[in-house]
Amino acid sequence: MAQAEAGERLDRFLVARNLPLASRSQVKRLVDQGLCQINDETARPAKRLRASDRVALEVPPPGPDRALPEAIELTVLYEDDDLIVVDKPAGMVVHPAAGHSSGTLVNALLGHCRALSGVGGTLRPGIVHRLDRLTSGVLVASKTDRAHLGLSDQFARHSVERCYLAVVAGRPCADSGTFDTFHGRHPTDRKRFTSRCAQGRRAVTHWEVVQALVGATVVQARLETGRTHQVRVHFADAGHPVLGDPMYGRPPADLRARAEGRQLGRQALHAQVLGFDHPVTGQRLRYASPLPADIQRLVECLQQDSRGPVGADR
């Protein structure tokens, strides 16, 4: 890097010097995704550069410009002319992006419904909210713009009922509680989020113990807000990461829980309940999804010879 560029912000440097065809917001998005490093460390967009810095940016290949219909089987919980509620399996990406141009929930919805709301754009038609790829459970999508805007407003006002079931490592010290924190990007890994930050968006999760297991606990988490990775971040930062979580998890102290969590192959997190007002009729709707077979097996394996009452210290 030239001496004249020292002191310049990273995002401005990338736009002006290396990526003349990219906007500053596009560059910021790449950096926020953890794709830029300074001296082999993950960088932030506002980082001020030094003359000795080595800057490396990974630009992913372009993704598709629109989603195409595909004949993919869906588990439909409810459907009418305005919306559709499905039970998303673990492993399915919600919408096309770089590295996932097909086989997504949007591709499946287009193959099933033929028409979805266009508010979300050509890659995210009908998508009002998302679930992580490795999270299973209930999700609603919109077929009309009126339904999309009505559902989006409910999510923004936090009037949607969202309950998750998770198997977390260890045993919480209480039977219930509330996480009320800030939520922001991790300072050193931009692909992750953290609740241990001095500023950010407010994130609130109400939780309660459902069942004590060997080396783990089944908890129900009710979301008051809906931040990215919120349940996973809150429990991980509290010292009880979701079993099998590839990003926020760490090996449980109990060897049996460690082995079973590794065998699961994904985070033990399931969107169990989704409740909302129909954006056209106003009727209150509520849909539930049973615990999928892989998480049910995990619970059964760890409940054998379970020790102590729910919520007790071990």
N, C-alpha and C positions, 0 to 999 in steps of 0.2 A: 504494500500500500504506500502511496506517495505521502510525503510529509504534509503536503497541503490538505490532504483529506483527514488528517488527525483531528479529533474533536467532533467530527460529523456524526449525526445519528445513523445507526445501521440501516434503517428503512430508507432514509434519504440517499444514502450511499448506494444501496442496491438499485434503487429506481434510476438515479442519475447516471451511474457508471456501468452497471452490469445488466440491468433489465430495463432498457429504454422503452420497451413495448408494454410493460406492466404498470398498473396504477399502484399508488402507495398502499391502498387498501388490499390489493391482491398480494403485494409483497408482505404486508403485515400478517395476512392470513397464512402464508407459507411459514413465516417465522413462528407464529402462534402454534402451528402444528408441529413445532420442534424440528423443522427441516433445515434450519440454519445453525451453523456452529462458528464460534470464534475461538481459535486456538484449541479446537477439539472439545469445546464445551458448548452446551445448548445456549443460544443467545436470545435476547429480548429485542423487540423492535426499537426501543428508545435507547439502547446501549450506545454510549459514546465510544468511538473508535480511537485507537492509538496507532501511531505509525508502524509499530512492530506487529500489529495484529494480522493473523491469517484468517480470512473469512471464506467459509465454504457453504454454499447453498445447494440443497438438493431440490431440483424442480421435477415433480412427478410427471409422467406422461399425461397428455390431455385425456380427459374422460369423455364419455359419450355426450352428445349435445341434446339428446332426448331419450326418454325411456320408451321401450317397445313392449307390446303385449306378449306374454309368454303363457303357455299352458302349464301352470304350476298349481298343484292342489292347495286349497286353502281350507282352514277350519273356520267357517262363518258362524258367528254367534247371533248376529242380527243383521238384517239388510232391508232397506226400503229405497225409495227414489232419491233420497237426500244423502244417506250415509250408509256405511257398512262397518260392522264391528267384527274383528277377527281375533283368533288366538294364534299369535305369532310363535313359531317354534324357535328354539335356540339355534344359532348358526345362520339365520337369515338376516341379511342386511336390509334395512328399511327402504333405502332409495339408491339408485345408481350413483357412483362416484368413481374417481380414479382407482383402479384395481378391482372394482366391482361393477362392471358394466351390464351384467345380466344376472338373472336368478334372484333378484331382490323382491321385496314385498310389493313395491310399485309395479314391477313387471307382472307379478302374479295378479295384482288388482286390475291392471289394464286388461289382462287376458280374461278376467272374470266379469268385470263391470263394463268394459269397453270405453266408458267415459268417466272421468274424475274431474274434480274442481281444478281450474287452471290457476288459482291464486298462488300456489306454491311454485309455479314455473314448469318448464318442460321436463325437468329431472325429478321434481318432487310433487307431481300432481296429486291432490287429495290429502297430502300429508300435513296433519295438524300438530302432531307430537310424535316423538320417536322412542324406541326402545333400543338399547345397545344390541349389537349383533349377538352376543352370547347371553342375552337376557330373553326369557320367554314370557308370554302372557298376553293380556288383553290390550288391544289397540284399536282406536276408531279412526276412520278416514272419511273424507267428504267427497260426495259426488257432484255437488253444486257449489257455486261460489257463495250463495246465501248460507248454506250449511257450514262452509269453511269459516266464514267470517264470524258466524254465531258461536261455533266451537272455539275458535281462537280467542274470542272475547272471554269465554268462560275460563279457559286456561290462564289468561292474563289476570283475571280477577281471583284466581285460586279457588273457584267454586266447584271444580271437578274433584270428585272423590277418587283417590288413587291409593290403593293399598298393595304393598309388596310382601311376599314371604321370602325370608333369606335364612340361610344357615351360616352362622358366623362362628369364628374361632373363639374358643374359651367360653367363659361364663360371665356375663355382665354382673356388676355388683348390686344391681337393683332389678326389680321385676318390670319396671317401665321407666320411661324418661323422655326428654325432648332435647334434640340437638338444635340449637339456635345460634348460627354462626355466620360469618362472612364466607363467601365462596369465590375463589379466584384461581388463576393459573398457578401451577407450581413454579417456584422461582428458578429451578434448574432443569426441569423437564417439562417443556411446553405442551406435551401430549397429555399430561396429567393435570388434575385439579387438587386443591387443598382447602381445608377449612381453617388452617393455621396461618391466616393472613390478617394484616392490620386493616385492610379495606377490601371491598368487593361487593358482590350482590348478596343479599340476605338469603340464607338457606335454612329451612325449618323442617325437621323430620321428627314426628312423634312415634315412639316405638314401645313395644311391650313384648315380654318373653312369652312364647307359646309352649315350648317344650325344651327341657334340658336333655342333652345328649352326652355321649362320651367324648369329652374334649371339644364340644361345640354346643351351640344353642340355636334352636329355631326361633326367630323373632318375626313379628309383623311390624312393618314400617308404614306409617301413613304420611304421605307427603302433603305439606301445606304449601310448599313451593316446589318447583320442578327444575332444578339446575342439572347441568350435565354431570352424570355419574354421582348424583347427590347421595343416594343410599350407600354406595360403595365407599365414597370419600368419608362420610360421617362415621361409619363403623370402623374403617381402617384407621382414621385419625384417633379414634377412641380406644384403639388397641385390640379391636375385635373384627379384623377384616373378613369379608365374605369368603367362604371356602372356595378354592378353585379360581379366585380372581387373578388373571394373569398380569394385571397392571398394578393393583393396589395390595394384593395379597402378599403374605409372607408365611413360611411354613409354620403351622400350629405347633405348640409345645407338645401336645399329645400325639404320639407316633401313629396311633390308629386313625385319628382325624386327619393327620397329614397324608396318610396313604389313600384314604377314601376321597379326600378333596382332590388329590392329584389324579385319581382314576376318573373323576367326574368329567374332567376335560373342559370345563367352563365354569363361570361363576355361578354359585348356587343362589340365584336370584330370579324371582318369578313375579311378574305383575299379575297379582291375583284378582283384584277388583278394580273396575272402572265404572264410575257413576257420573252422569251429567244430564242436563236438561236438553231434550230434543231441540235443536236450533230453529225448527220450523213450527212444530206443534206445541212446544213447551212442556211436553210430558217428561217426567223424571224417568230416566232409564238407568239400569244398573246391571252389569254383567260380571260374572265370575268365571274364572278358569281353574280347574282342578290342578293340583300340583303335578307336574309332568313326571313321567316314569323314572327319569334319571335322578331327579332330586328326591323323589319318594324312596328310591332304592338307597340313596345316601342316608336319609333319615333312618330307615329301617336298620341299616348296618350299624349305625352309631347309637341306636336306642337300646340295643342288646346290652344287658348288664349295666344300664345307666345308673349312675351313682348320685344320690342326693336329691333334694327337692328342687323344683324350678326356681331359679334365681339365687340359689345358695352358693356360697363361696366354696371353692374346692382347694 
